[in-house]
Amino acid sequence: MLNRARLPALVLAVGLLSGGLAVLECLPAGASVNSVEGAPTKGLLTAGEAGRLGFTKSVGKPLTSKKTGVVGCAIGAQAEFEDAKRATGVLSEVLVCKSANVPAGLMVKAKKAATTPLSQKPPKSLGVTAFERAAGSSTYAIYWQRGKLLELVAIDVNIPASSSSTTTPVSVAPLTAKQQQTLIKAALEQDTTAH
């Protein structure tokens, strides 16, 4: 099972799980940036999209919060899925911020804080703000901005190891070509301009 408290902290220190979560039903695709601002779960990967990528097990229902712990981004949503072997997982997250300046600032901080920049480039269709980073020994994320939205998709390619409480430093292993393509496809599926 994906570690719900660990991934967001590693990916961007977003802290969606830090308090006040309410469970929502997954809303159907067909979202635009404006509709995601009002209902952020519309911007998440759906179970069908995740299933087509090989993540057939939902880790609970999509979650939303009006207390994300991120200054300037009070509303957020998150969904998690795993493969059938519970070895690899994907995290889909959207933050709705009060202005476009807030996610831009958060992304600058995330770029500076990342200890392991990757040579991989996210798809151009995610915009000039998009970037990819390793967020631990087995977790990789693509971040991008759409107006007031900060979106990210992360893939954990070794759930059993990342769920461990061991604090021994582990080097970052590169994604395989297939894992990289899965991460890219997940980001493209989630991208609110594609919905």
Residue pairs with C-beta under 8 A, 6 or more apart in sequence:
1 59
1 82
1 86
1 159
1 163
2 59
2 80
2 82
2 89
2 91
2 156
2 159
2 163
3 159
3 162
3 163
4 17
4 59
4 60
4 80
5 17
6 162
6 163
7 80
7 91
7 135
7 139
7 154
7 156
7 162
8 14
8 15
8 16
8 17
8 78
8 91
8 93
9 15
10 135
10 136
10 139
10 154
11 91
11 93
11 135
11 139
11 141
11 152
11 154
12 93
12 106
12 110
12 135
12 141
12 143
12 150
12 152
13 113
14 68
14 69
14 70
14 73
14 76
14 93
14 95
15 68
15 69
15 70
16 63
16 65
16 68
16 69
16 76
16 77
16 78
16 93
16 95
17 63
17 65
17 78
18 67
18 68
18 69
19 65
19 67
19 69
20 65
20 66
20 67
21 63
21 64
21 65
22 63
22 64
22 65
22 66
23 60
23 61
23 62
23 63
24 41
24 61
24 62
24 63
24 64
24 77
25 61
25 62
26 41
26 44
26 46
26 47
26 61
26 62
26 79
27 39
27 41
27 42
28 42
28 46
29 42
29 46
29 49
29 195
30 42
30 195
31 39
31 42
31 43
31 192
31 195
32 192
32 193
32 195
33 146
33 147
33 149
33 192
33 193
35 42
36 42
36 43
36 94
36 96
36 146
36 149
36 192
36 195
37 96
37 147
37 148
37 149
40 64
40 75
40 76
40 77
40 94
40 95
40 96
41 62
41 64
41 77
41 79
41 94
42 192
42 195
43 77
43 94
43 149
43 151
43 190
43 192
43 195
44 62
44 77
44 78
44 79
44 92
44 93
44 94
44 190
45 79
45 81
45 90
45 92
45 153
45 186
45 189
45 190
47 58
47 81
49 186
49 189
49 190
50 56
50 58
50 79
50 81
50 90
50 92
50 186
51 81
52 189
53 90
53 182
53 185
53 186
53 189
54 83
54 88
54 182
55 81
55 82
55 83
55 88
55 89
55 90
56 81
56 82
56 83
56 84
57 81
57 82
57 83
57 84
57 86
58 79
58 80
58 81
59 80
59 81
59 82
59 89
60 80
62 77
62 78
62 79
63 77
63 78
63 79
64 75
64 76
64 77
64 78
65 75
65 76
65 77
66 74
66 75
67 74
68 74
68 75
68 76
68 95
70 76
70 95
70 97
70 106
71 102
72 97
72 98
72 99
72 102
72 105
73 95
73 96
73 97
73 98
73 102
73 103
73 106
73 150
74 96
74 98
75 95
75 96
76 93
76 94
76 95
76 96
77 93
77 94
78 91
78 92
78 93
78 94
79 91
79 92
79 93
80 89
80 90
80 91
80 92
81 89
81 90
81 92
82 88
82 89
82 90
82 159
83 89
86 159
86 160
87 157
87 158
87 159
87 160
88 155
88 156
88 157
88 158
88 159
88 179
89 155
89 156
89 159
90 153
90 154
90 155
90 156
90 182
90 183
90 186
91 141
91 152
91 153
91 154
91 155
91 156
92 152
92 153
92 186
92 190
93 151
93 152
93 153
93 154
94 149
94 150
94 151
94 190
94 192
95 103
95 106
95 149
95 150
95 151
96 148
96 149
97 103
97 106
97 148
97 149
97 150
98 148
99 148
100 145
100 147
100 148
102 148
102 150
103 145
103 148
103 149
103 150
104 129
104 145
106 150
107 129
107 131
107 143
107 145
107 150
110 133
110 143
111 117
111 131
111 133
114 133
114 134
114 135
115 134
116 133
116 134
116 172
117 133
118 132
118 133
118 134
118 140
120 132
120 175
120 180
121 132
122 130
122 131
122 132
122 142
122 144
122 184
122 187
123 130
123 184
123 187
123 188
125 188
125 191
125 193
125 194
126 142
126 144
126 187
126 188
126 191
127 144
127 145
127 146
129 143
129 144
129 145
130 142
130 143
130 144
130 187
131 142
131 143
131 144
132 140
132 141
132 142
132 143
132 183
133 140
133 141
133 143
134 140
134 172
135 141
135 154
136 156
136 162
136 172
137 158
137 161
137 162
137 170
137 171
137 172
137 173
138 156
138 157
138 158
138 159
138 161
138 162
138 173
139 154
139 155
139 156
139 157
139 162
140 154
140 155
140 157
140 175
140 179
140 183
141 152
141 153
141 154
141 155
142 152
142 153
142 154
142 183
142 184
142 187
143 150
143 151
143 152
144 151
144 152
144 187
144 191
145 151
146 191
146 192
146 193
149 192
151 187
151 190
151 191
151 192
153 183
153 186
153 187
153 190
155 175
155 179
155 182
155 183
155 186
156 162
157 175
157 179
161 170
175 183
188 194
